[in-house]
Amino acid sequence: MTAPTLQDIRPDGRLLDITVRTAAGAGRTRLSAFDRALLEAGVGDFNLIPLSSVIPPRSTVTRGGGPLPGGHGDRLYCVESVAYADRPGEEVAAGLGWVIHPEVGGLFVEHTGPTVTDVERQIELSLADMAETRGIDFGVVHTAVTTARCEDRPACALVLAAYAVADWSTP
């Protein structure tokens, strides 16, 4: 299955398959560590368009995924969690959590922290509060968390949910 384009998101009602990718990278600067993590996640040559965290109805969320179709500089609509470690020995965690209801759609949350346990706990609390506020039982909480450790260069932990790629000819 190829990644959906922006036209797939809705008016014709087709399914949107959101892929959640994890990666870590290191570089001489925080920015180059982030770039390395993006490349490791297979999204380094796209322009990222951040989304708030709402999953459209009739969507699926899967982990991993191969290279996304699209050209250098195309737009990638995504939700991301990014954490940086820039002191030798420092470790950080970044994570996304999500819930999805078959008819309603779902929600993503993004958190960062010093440990995987801390990030997973924040994800659980946020999604529980958000579901309660909406009065919807979204069901099981899913998480994807990764870590990065600064050895001698800044490091970046990245978790990214890729919604859709669109080239610049699409409005």
N, C-alpha and C positions, 0 to 999 in steps of 0.2 A: 504494500500500500504506500503510495506516495503522500507526501505532506500536502495538506489542503492549501489552496490559494485563498485569497481574501474573498473571492466570489463564493467559495464553499461555506463560508461562515453562516450565511443564512439565506437570502431570500428564497431559494429553492428548497430549503429545509433539509439539505444533506447533512450528514454527520460530520462533526469536526473532531479529528483525532489529535489531541494535544500530547506532545511527547515531553517527558521530564528527563533532563540530562544533568549529570553531575560531573564535575571536573575540578582539577586543581592545577595551578601553574605558579612558576616562580620567575622572577626577572630582576633586573637591576633597579627597577622602580615599581611602585604599586601598580601604575598603569600598564607597564609591560608584563607584570605578573597576571593582571586581569586579561590582557590580550592573549597570553599563553593559555589561560584557562578557557577562554572563548574558543580558541582553536582546538583545544582538546575535546571540547563539547561538540565540535562540528558546526559552530555558528560564528566563527571568527571573521568572516568576510561579509556579514550582514550589518545593516544599520538597525540597532535595537530600538523598538518602539515599546516602551513599558506600558503595561496594562494594570488596572487596579487590582484585580484578583477574582473577578466573577467569571464562572464557567457557564457558557451558554447551554440551554437545554439541548438534549439529544447529542451531547458530546461524550467522548471517552477520553480517559487519561491513561497513557501507558508509559512505562519507564524505558529509557534508552532510545534506540532508534538510530538508523544510519544517517548518512549525510542528507541534509535537506536539499531539495531541488531549488534552484534559483541561481542568479548571477551575482557577481561581485558588486556589492553596494545595494542590493535589493533590501527591502524593509522586512524585518522579522518582528511580528507582534508577539510579545512575551511577558511573562512574570518572572522576576529573578530575585535571588537572594545571594548577596555577595559579602564576604568577610575577608579582612586583610590581617596578616601577621607580619610585622616588620621589625620586631626585636628578636635577636637570636634566641632560640628556644621557645618562643611564643607559638602557641597553637590556637587555631580558631575553628569554629564550625559554622556552616551555613546550611539552611534547610528550607524546604517548602513542604507544607502539609496541605492536604485537600480532602474534601468530602464531596460526594456527588449523589444526587437523587435522580432516579431514572426519568422523571417527568419535569422536575423543576429546574435542573441544572445543578451547579455547585459553587464552591468557594475555594480559593487558594489563600494561604497565609504564608508570609515569609518572615523568617527569624534568623538572627545570628547570635552567637555567644561563644563562651570559652570552651564548651564541651558539647558532645552529641546529646548527652542526657539533658543538659540545660535547654538546648534548642528544641528537642522533642517535647519537653514539658511545656514550653512556651507555645508551641504549635497546638498541643492538646487543649490548653486553656483558652487560646484565642478562638479556635474553631468551636469549642463548646459554648463560649459566650455568643459568638456570631449566630450559631444555630438557634440558641435560646431566644435571642433578640428577634429573630425572624419567625419563631414558633414552628420550625420545620425540623423533623428528624431526618438528617441527611445520611445517617448510618455510620459505617466504619470510617475512621480517620486513617488516611494513608500518609506516609512520610517518605521523603528522600533527603538525606543529610550527608554532607561530606565534610572533610577536614583538610586543613593545610597547616603546615608547620614551617616557620622560618628557620632555616639552617644558617645560611650566611647571606641570603638575599630575601627581599620581600616575597611573600607568598600570598596567593589568593585562593579561597574556596568559593566555588560557584555551583549553584543549583538553578537551572533555568527551565521553565515550561514554555515550549515553543508552540504557539497557536497556529500561525500562518505566515507564509512568505508572500510578498507582493512586489512586483517590479514597479518601476516608476511610471509605466504607461497606464496603470490602474489608478483611478481616482481615489 
